[in-house]
Amino acid sequence: MDSIIVTGNGPLKGQIPIAGAKNACLTLMPATLLSEEPLTLTNAPRLSDIKTMTDLLQSLGAEVTSLQGGKVLAMSSHNIHNHTADYDIVRKMRASILVLGPMLARDGHAVVSLPGGCAIGARPVDLHLKALEAMGAELELKEGYVHAKAPKGLKGGIVDFAFASVGATENALMAATLAKGTTVLNNAAREPEIVDLADCLRKMGAQIEGDGTSSITIQGVDRLNGATHPVVTDRIELGTYMLAPAIAGGEVELLGGRMNLIGAFCEKLDEAGIEVTETEAGLKVRRRGERVKAVNVVTEPFPGFPTDLQAQMMALLCTAQGTSVLEEKIFENRFMHAPELIRMGAKIDVHGGHATVTGVDRLKGARVMATDLRASVSLILAALAAEGETVVSRVYHLDRGYEHVVRKLSAVGAKIERVSDK
C-alpha cells in the first residue's frame, strides 16, 4: 500500500484543473444498458471506481473502451448476454446497484448482488427496490442478491421517496425512461448529478421534466438511441481544492469550477473569511485574513452543504478562530477522520452526529491513517498547513475519488509526494 507524505510549505499559488464528476460518471455509465446504440462520455474522471464500473458493465456483455487516456469512455450494450451482477464486483462499490433499473427496464429481468462500498453508514437500497416495485417490478431477495422481474415490462407509477436519495432517484429515473406510461418521482433528489443524468437521457430520446426539482415526471418511450455527453464538473473535487488555499494561504484558481454547483459551500466559506470570485476559466479562492473564522455546518441534501465536503471543512476549521459545530445529518459514522486530526493536534469532541471543533493556532505533522475517501483527502488538506511532516497511510481510498492529487497540489506549490510502503 502507498502513503502520501506532506510537509507544510506555506501559501499556494496557481491553477488546478477540476475533473468530471465521479458520482455523475458512475451514474451515466449504466445508462448505456438502456440502449443498443453507442453511448460516449467525454470529460470522464480517471479513477479506480470508474474501472470497477467498467468491469461490471463488461461482465454483463457491454463493450467499454477507454480513449484519450481515460477521459473518453465509448460504450455499447448491443450484446448483453448476462443479467447477473456478481458479488465479487458489486461488493467493491455501492454505485453498482445502478445497473438494476436499466437492465430491468430494457430486458425485463436482472439479478444484482446487494452492494458494498465504504464504511460510512448503512446506506440501504430499500428505496431503490420500492421505486421499482411502484413501476410493477417483482422482487425477491435470495442469498444476498436482488432477483428482479418485469415479464411484461415496467409500467409508469407514482414513486414517493421517504427521503431524497440520490442513488434511488437515479435508478428510478433510468428505469422509468422505458416504462409504459408516465412515472412521477416525488421527493426526488435535486443534485447536479441528477440533472446531468437527465440531460444525457434526453439526448438519448427520453422524455423527462422537472429534474433539479423535487418532482420529476418521465413519459416512457419504446426505445432509446445513442448519444455523446460530457460529464459535469466534479463539485466535490472542486470544493476540496478550494479549501487548499483556504487552509494553507495563497490564491488558487480552480479551472472549470462553477459557483452554482456548490452555492451553500461557498456561503460557508464567505462566512469563514474566504473570498471566492468567478473568473472566465472557473473560480479563484483566497483567504481574507491570517486565520479563518469559526462557522457552524449542517450537512443536507442538495442544495444544502454536501456531506462529501464535511471532512474537508473540518480540516479547515481545526485552525479557525473560535469554536465550530459540525452536524452530520446524511450518514451516520462519518466522523472517522476526527481521531486522526486529533493526532495532528486538533481539538475535536464528537457526540453522535455532532462534532465540536475548537480552533488551535497550528496543527503538527504526524503519522495518520485514511479511513475512507473523503477522510483521506481531509488529512492531506490539514497537512498543507501543519508544522513538519505528515504521513497519510492507506491512501488507496483516495484513488476512488481523486485523480492525480499529488500532481495537482504540487503544481500550486505544495510539498507532497506519494511513496510505496515497504
SVG drawing of the C-alpha trace seen along z (x, -y; Angstrom):
<svg xmlns="http://www.w3.org/2000/svg" viewBox="-49 -40 59 58">
<polyline fill="none" stroke="black" stroke-width="0.4" points="0.0,0.0 1.1,-3.6 1.4,-6.5 1.4,-10.3 3.9,-12.5 3.1,-16.2 5.3,-18.9 3.7,-22.2 5.2,-24.6 3.4,-28.0 1.0,-29.6 -0.2,-28.1 -0.4,-29.8 -1.5,-28.7 -4.2,-26.8 -5.8,-23.4 -8.0,-21.7 -11.1,-20.1 -12.1,-16.7 -15.5,-15.4 -17.7,-14.2 -17.1,-10.7 -20.7,-10.4 -22.1,-11.6 -19.9,-9.4 -20.8,-6.3 -24.5,-7.0 -24.1,-7.8 -22.2,-4.6 -25.1,-2.2 -27.3,-4.3 -25.6,-2.5 -27.6,0.6 -30.9,-1.2 -30.0,-1.2 -28.4,1.0 -26.8,-2.1 -23.4,-3.5 -23.1,-6.0 -20.0,-8.1 -19.0,-10.0 -16.4,-12.8 -14.7,-14.6 -14.6,-11.3 -12.5,-11.2 -9.7,-8.6 -10.4,-6.8 -10.5,-3.3 -14.3,-3.4 -14.7,-4.1 -12.6,-1.0 -14.8,1.0 -17.9,-0.1 -16.2,0.7 -15.5,4.2 -19.1,4.6 -20.6,3.5 -18.2,5.7 -19.2,8.7 -22.7,8.1 -21.6,8.1 -21.3,4.3 -18.3,3.0 -16.4,0.3 -13.4,-1.3 -11.3,-3.9 -9.9,-6.6 -7.7,-9.7 -6.0,-8.5 -9.3,-7.6 -11.0,-11.0 -13.4,-9.5 -15.5,-6.3 -17.0,-4.7 -19.7,-2.2 -22.1,0.1 -24.6,2.6 -25.9,4.2 -24.9,7.6 -25.9,8.0 -25.6,11.8 -25.5,11.8 -28.1,10.3 -26.4,11.1 -24.2,8.5 -21.9,10.7 -21.0,10.0 -17.2,10.1 -17.6,6.9 -20.6,5.2 -19.1,5.5 -16.4,3.1 -18.7,0.1 -22.2,-0.9 -22.9,-2.6 -23.1,0.9 -26.7,1.2 -27.4,-1.4 -27.3,1.4 -30.5,2.9 -33.0,0.3 -31.7,0.1 -31.4,3.9 -34.9,4.5 -36.4,1.8 -34.8,2.9 -34.9,6.7 -37.4,7.4 -35.1,9.3 -32.0,8.7 -30.1,10.3 -27.9,7.9 -25.9,8.5 -26.5,6.3 -23.7,3.7 -20.7,3.0 -18.7,-0.3 -17.1,-2.5 -17.9,-2.2 -19.8,-5.4 -23.1,-4.0 -25.7,-1.5 -27.0,-3.3 -29.7,-0.7 -31.1,0.0 -34.7,0.4 -35.6,-2.9 -34.3,-1.6 -36.4,1.5 -39.6,-0.3 -39.3,-2.6 -39.0,0.3 -41.9,2.1 -44.0,-1.0 -43.4,-0.5 -44.6,3.1 -41.3,4.9 -41.5,8.3 -38.6,8.5 -37.2,11.3 -34.1,11.2 -32.2,14.5 -28.7,15.3 -27.6,11.7 -29.0,11.0 -31.9,9.0 -33.9,11.1 -36.0,8.7 -38.6,9.5 -40.9,7.5 -42.1,10.0 -44.4,7.6 -42.2,4.6 -42.3,1.9 -45.3,-0.4 -45.5,-4.1 -46.3,-4.7 -46.1,-7.2 -42.9,-6.9 -42.9,-8.7 -39.4,-8.6 -39.2,-8.5 -36.2,-10.8 -34.4,-12.4 -32.0,-9.6 -29.6,-10.4 -29.0,-6.8 -32.6,-5.7 -33.7,-8.7 -31.1,-7.8 -32.1,-4.2 -35.8,-5.0 -35.2,-7.8 -33.3,-5.4 -35.9,-2.6 -38.8,-5.0 -37.5,-6.1 -38.6,-2.7 -41.6,-2.1 -45.0,-2.1 -46.9,-5.3 -46.0,-8.2 -43.9,-7.9 -43.7,-10.7 -40.8,-10.7 -41.8,-12.7 -39.3,-13.9 -36.7,-13.3 -33.0,-14.3 -32.1,-17.6 -28.3,-17.2 -26.4,-18.4 -25.6,-14.8 -29.4,-14.1 -29.7,-17.0 -26.6,-15.7 -28.1,-12.2 -31.5,-13.7 -29.6,-15.8 -27.9,-12.7 -31.1,-10.6 -32.9,-13.4 -30.1,-13.2 -30.9,-9.5 -34.5,-10.3 -36.1,-10.1 -38.9,-12.5 -38.1,-14.0 -39.3,-17.1 -38.7,-18.6 -35.1,-17.4 -33.4,-19.7 -36.7,-20.0 -38.2,-17.6 -40.8,-16.3 -39.6,-14.6 -42.0,-13.4 -41.0,-10.8 -43.0,-9.8 -41.8,-6.3 -40.7,-5.7 -40.3,-2.4 -36.6,-2.7 -33.6,-5.0 -30.9,-5.8 -27.2,-6.5 -25.6,-9.9 -22.4,-11.7 -22.4,-13.6 -19.8,-15.5 -19.7,-14.6 -20.5,-17.5 -17.7,-19.1 -17.0,-17.3 -18.4,-19.7 -16.8,-17.6 -13.3,-17.7 -13.9,-21.4 -14.8,-22.1 -11.9,-20.1 -9.3,-22.0 -11.0,-25.3 -10.1,-24.5 -6.4,-24.1 -5.6,-27.9 -8.2,-28.5 -6.1,-26.2 -2.5,-26.9 -2.9,-30.5 -2.3,-32.0 -4.5,-32.2 -5.6,-29.3 -7.9,-29.3 -10.0,-26.2 -10.4,-25.6 -13.9,-24.5 -15.4,-25.5 -18.9,-26.9 -20.4,-28.6 -23.9,-27.2 -22.6,-23.7 -21.7,-24.4 -23.6,-27.5 -24.2,-26.5 -20.5,-25.6 -19.4,-29.0 -21.7,-30.7 -19.9,-29.0 -16.5,-29.9 -17.6,-33.5 -18.8,-33.4 -15.4,-31.9 -13.5,-34.7 -12.7,-33.0 -13.1,-35.0 -14.4,-33.2 -14.6,-35.0 -15.8,-33.8 -13.3,-34.1 -13.6,-33.3 -12.0,-30.0 -13.5,-29.0 -13.3,-30.1 -10.5,-31.9 -10.1,-31.4 -8.1,-33.2 -8.2,-33.8 -9.1,-37.3 -7.1,-37.3 -4.4,-35.4 -6.9,-33.0 -10.3,-31.8 -13.3,-32.3 -15.3,-29.5 -18.6,-28.6 -21.3,-26.0 -22.0,-23.5 -25.0,-21.2 -24.9,-18.7 -28.0,-18.4 -29.2,-17.2 -28.5,-19.5 -28.8,-22.5 -27.5,-22.3 -24.0,-21.8 -22.7,-18.5 -21.9,-15.6 -19.0,-14.8 -17.3,-18.1 -17.8,-17.7 -14.5,-16.1 -12.5,-18.6 -14.4,-21.5 -13.5,-20.1 -9.8,-20.2 -10.2,-23.9 -12.0,-24.6 -9.3,-22.9 -7.2,-26.2 -10.1,-28.6 -10.6,-31.4 -13.3,-30.2 -15.4,-27.0 -17.3,-25.4 -20.0,-22.7 -20.5,-20.3 -23.7,-18.3 -23.8,-15.3 -27.4,-14.6 -26.9,-12.4 -24.7,-9.5 -24.0,-8.0 -20.4,-7.1 -18.9,-9.9 -16.5,-11.4 -13.9,-8.7 -11.4,-11.4 -11.7,-13.2 -9.4,-10.9 -6.7,-11.3 -6.9,-15.1 -6.7,-14.9 -3.3,-13.1 -2.2,-16.2 -3.1,-18.4 -6.7,-19.3 -9.3,-19.8 -12.4,-17.9 -15.2,-16.4 -17.6,-14.0 -21.0,-13.1 -23.2,-11.1 -23.9,-13.2 -22.2,-16.3 -18.6,-17.3 -17.4,-20.4 -14.1,-21.8 -12.1,-24.3 -9.5,-26.0 -5.8,-25.8 -3.0,-28.1 -1.4,-25.4 -1.6,-21.6 1.5,-19.5 2.6,-16.8 2.0,-13.2 1.5,-9.7 -2.2,-9.3 -4.4,-6.8 -7.1,-7.3 -10.4,-5.6 -12.5,-6.5 -12.4,-8.5 -13.2,-12.0 -11.3,-11.4 -8.2,-10.7 -8.2,-14.0 -9.1,-15.9 -5.9,-14.7 -3.9,-15.8 -5.5,-19.3 -4.8,-19.6 -1.2,-18.6 -0.7,-21.5 -0.5,-24.0 0.7,-21.7 4.1,-22.1 6.6,-19.5 5.8,-16.2 2.6,-14.3 2.4,-10.7 -1.0,-9.6 -1.3,-5.9 -3.9,-3.7 -4.4,-6.2 -5.9,-3.6 -9.2,-5.2 -8.1,-8.4 -7.8,-6.7 -11.6,-6.0 -12.4,-9.7 -9.4,-11.9 -7.1,-11.7 -3.5,-13.0 -3.8,-14.6 0.0,-14.8 0.4,-16.3 -2.4,-18.9 -1.2,-20.1 2.5,-20.1 1.6,-22.3 0.5,-25.1 3.5,-24.8 2.6,-22.1 5.4,-19.9 3.8,-16.5 4.9,-13.0 3.5,-9.5 5.7,-6.6 5.2,-2.9 5.2,-1.2 7.8,1.4"/>
</svg>
